[in-house]
Amino acid sequence: MQTIIMVINPLTIKKFKRFKSIKRGFYSFLVILTMILASFFAELLVNNRAIAVRYDGKLFFPTYGHMLPGKTFGLSYDYETNYRQLKQKFDAEENGNWVLLPLIPYDPFENDLPEDLYPPHPPSLERQHYLGTDTSGRDIAARLIYGFRIAILFSLGLLGVTYVVGVSIGSAMGYWGGKFDLFFQRIIEIWSNVPLIYIIIIISSIVVPSFWWLIAIMALFGWMGMTWTMRTITYKEKTRDYVLSARALGASNFRIIFRHILPNTVSIIVTFIPFSVSGGITALTALDYLGFGLPPPTPSWGELLQQGWANLDAYWIVGAVILAMTITLITVTFVGEAVREAFDPKMHTIYE
């Protein structure tokens, strides 16, 4: 049986070691990675469904399973079990049955409206609303975590689309130049003058914007920045000896661009990724704040900011969002600075 051994370029290893040596950026990377993983598995941390239930010697795992009616656990109703009440019941009976609830036992869409109390409610350890509730009685911590997951997925989706389009068109402009380059220059100059916010307002007045709709609209106007960057880099790279050698050997234009030029520009492309991610998060937050983003009741940082602005007495709403945004944007910025320094070509190459 043949063994396949993957060999990592020593220069790549050197770059990663350099990145790890930049403590601020490396620890920020660990923080943001933990936040992303926690949001992807948010159902195990924030959910009104139990993680596990033991009833009459049987184990149930409702979090990622089907809806379990109350009669499954000896209750009198057929709709979904209220696991917080079930836990209280089992704890009082002390008969060996138990319920394991998430750290925050509330759904981001669930309204918790106790009697004689009008929302928003301040933080409460007793009711396990650690960051309080919003104006509809929904748990703020739950909406922050699920809102972060939506924001990071939106940013990564937008990043993928804009980079594929921008890198492809920019490389072609820089490689072929001439009339092809001039044609796309005029298109970019005209397209960049179209006001994005007005386009979103018009579309939002016609259809309800969805996750993919927003990515498509933002990508339609967001590919131009990377295009200019790749055009400039490709103009520079195509004059180097390795490209001239590939041409002399009869390599096709497609092979020269994708097998020779692009791999030598990865270090520059990578440095833009963290800043593009933070830009996507702030863009979605701004659109949601203005009311042109994702429709309610989608968990959203922008929607929480709007609530906080309209209810300044409920300091916990705006305070929680600002703290979450500050931590996220600072860590992403630190990661971006570390990546830029670690992958800086001037630190690993000598130009003649």
JOPEMO-V906541 format. One record per backbone hydrogen bond with DSSP energy under -0.5 kcal/mol. NH is the residue of the N-H (numbers start at 1). CO is the residue of the C=O. E is the energy in kcal/mol with one decimal. If there is no record, write none. Layout:
# JOPEMO-V906541
[[NH;CO;E] [NH;CO;E]]
This chain:
# JOPEMO-V906541
[[5;3;-0.6] [6;4;-0.5] [7;5;-0.6] [8;6;-0.5] [13;9;-2.2] [14;10;-2.2] [15;11;-1.9] [16;12;-2.3] [17;13;-2.3] [18;14;-2.0] [19;15;-2.3] [20;16;-2.5] [21;17;-1.8] [22;18;-0.7] [22;19;-0.9] [23;21;-1.4] [26;22;-2.7] [27;23;-2.9] [28;24;-1.5] [29;25;-2.0] [30;26;-1.9] [31;27;-2.1] [32;28;-2.8] [33;29;-2.4] [34;30;-2.1] [35;31;-2.2] [36;32;-2.1] [37;33;-2.5] [38;34;-2.6] [39;35;-2.0] [40;36;-2.1] [41;37;-1.5] [42;39;-1.3] [44;41;-1.6] [45;42;-1.5] [46;42;-3.9] [47;104;-2.0] [51;100;-2.6] [52;100;-1.3] [53;60;-2.5] [54;98;-2.7] [55;53;-0.6] [55;58;-2.7] [58;55;-1.9] [60;53;-2.7] [63;50;-0.8] [65;62;-0.7] [69;67;-0.6] [70;79;-1.9] [71;77;-1.3] [72;69;-1.6] [73;70;-1.6] [74;71;-1.4] [75;70;-2.2] [81;68;-2.1] [83;48;-0.6] [83;81;-1.0] [86;82;-2.1] [87;83;-2.1] [88;84;-1.9] [89;85;-2.3] [90;86;-2.7] [91;87;-2.7] [92;88;-1.8] [93;89;-1.9] [94;90;-2.3] [98;54;-1.5] [100;52;-3.1] [101;99;-0.7] [104;45;-2.6] [105;103;-0.6] [106;104;-1.6] [110;107;-1.2] [112;110;-0.6] [112;137;-2.5] [113;111;-0.8] [114;112;-0.6] [117;114;-1.3] [124;129;-3.1] [129;124;-1.9] [130;128;-0.9] [132;129;-1.1] [133;121;-2.6] [134;138;-2.1] [137;134;-1.8] [140;132;-2.4] [143;139;-1.8] [144;140;-2.5] [145;141;-2.3] [146;142;-2.4] [147;143;-1.9] [148;144;-2.2] [149;145;-1.8] [150;146;-2.0] [151;147;-2.5] [152;148;-2.9] [153;149;-2.2] [154;150;-2.4] [155;151;-2.5] [156;152;-2.5] [157;153;-2.6] [158;154;-2.7] [159;155;-2.6] [160;156;-2.5] [161;157;-2.1] [162;158;-2.6] [163;159;-2.3] [164;160;-2.1] [165;161;-2.3] [166;162;-2.8] [167;163;-2.7] [168;164;-1.7] [169;165;-2.6] [170;166;-2.5] [171;167;-2.2] [172;168;-2.0] [173;169;-2.6] [174;170;-2.4] [175;171;-2.2] [176;172;-2.4] [177;172;-0.6] [177;173;-1.5] [180;177;-0.8] [181;177;-1.4] [182;178;-2.3] [183;179;-2.7] [184;180;-1.9] [185;181;-2.0] [186;182;-2.1] [187;183;-1.8] [188;184;-2.6] [189;185;-2.4] [190;186;-2.2] [191;187;-3.1] [192;188;-2.5] [193;190;-1.1] [194;191;-1.4] [196;194;-0.6] [199;195;-1.5] [200;196;-2.3] [201;197;-2.1] [202;198;-2.5] [203;199;-2.5] [204;200;-2.8] [205;201;-1.4] [206;202;-0.7] [206;203;-0.9] [207;203;-3.0] [209;207;-0.6] [214;210;-2.4] [215;211;-1.8] [216;212;-2.4] [217;213;-2.5] [218;214;-2.8] [219;215;-2.7] [220;216;-1.7] [221;217;-0.8] [221;218;-0.7] [222;218;-1.1] [223;219;-0.9] [227;223;-1.4] [228;224;-2.1] [229;225;-1.7] [230;226;-2.6] [231;227;-2.3] [232;228;-2.0] [233;229;-2.2] [234;230;-2.7] [235;231;-2.1] [236;232;-1.5] [237;233;-2.7] [238;234;-2.5] [239;236;-0.8] [240;237;-1.8] [243;240;-0.6] [244;240;-1.9] [245;241;-2.7] [246;242;-1.7] [247;243;-2.2] [248;244;-2.2] [249;245;-1.7] [250;247;-1.7] [251;246;-2.6] [256;252;-2.4] [257;253;-2.4] [258;254;-2.5] [259;255;-2.5] [260;255;-0.5] [260;256;-1.0] [261;256;-2.6] [262;257;-2.9] [264;260;-0.8] [264;261;-0.6] [265;262;-1.9] [266;262;-0.6] [268;265;-0.6] [269;265;-2.1] [270;266;-3.0] [271;267;-1.0] [272;268;-0.6] [272;269;-1.3] [273;269;-0.6] [273;270;-1.0] [274;270;-0.6] [276;272;-2.1] [277;273;-2.3] [278;274;-2.2] [279;275;-1.9] [280;276;-2.1] [281;277;-2.0] [282;278;-2.3] [283;279;-2.0] [284;280;-2.2] [285;281;-2.3] [286;282;-2.4] [287;283;-2.3] [288;284;-2.5] [289;285;-2.2] [290;286;-2.0] [291;287;-0.8] [292;287;-2.4] [293;287;-0.9] [295;209;-0.8] [298;295;-1.7] [304;300;-1.5] [305;301;-2.3] [306;302;-2.1] [307;303;-1.9] [308;304;-2.6] [309;305;-2.4] [310;306;-1.8] [311;307;-1.3] [314;311;-1.3] [315;313;-1.8] [317;314;-1.7] [318;314;-0.8] [319;315;-2.4] [320;316;-1.6] [321;317;-1.8] [322;318;-2.6] [323;319;-2.2] [324;320;-2.3] [325;321;-2.8] [326;322;-2.6] [327;323;-2.5] [328;324;-2.3] [329;325;-2.9] [330;326;-2.3] [331;327;-2.2] [332;328;-2.3] [333;329;-2.2] [334;330;-2.6] [335;331;-2.3] [336;332;-2.4] [337;333;-2.4] [338;334;-2.2] [339;335;-2.7] [340;336;-2.4] [341;337;-2.1] [342;338;-2.8] [343;339;-2.6] [344;341;-0.7] [347;344;-1.7] [348;345;-1.2] [349;345;-1.5]]
